[in-house]
């Protein structure tokens, strides 16, 4: 694994994460209050997004999807751990 691969992963995770967050946020803002009567609009949009992603995930296969989920969860855990440690070090240095 090279730094370049890790950098490409970082940029991709950020780009897709921001895009999906902005997309869903904008759609939620634009929906009328009665767009999905009796349903949580956010959950409806997540279900729609899942429907869109399903063909790609199916083509990749369950193994690849599970590995991707595990990788993304590990990335999230590592980032939180490292950032919390950096904040703690900064606090100690400022005291």
CORVENWO-V288496 format. One record per helix or strand of 2 or more residues. SS is the DSSP state (H for helix, E for strand). FROM is the first residue (numbers start at 1). TO is the last residue. If there is no record, write none. Layout:
# CORVENWO-V288496
((SS:FROM:TO) (SS:FROM:TO))
This chain:
# CORVENWO-V288496
((H:3:30) (H:41:60) (H:62:94))
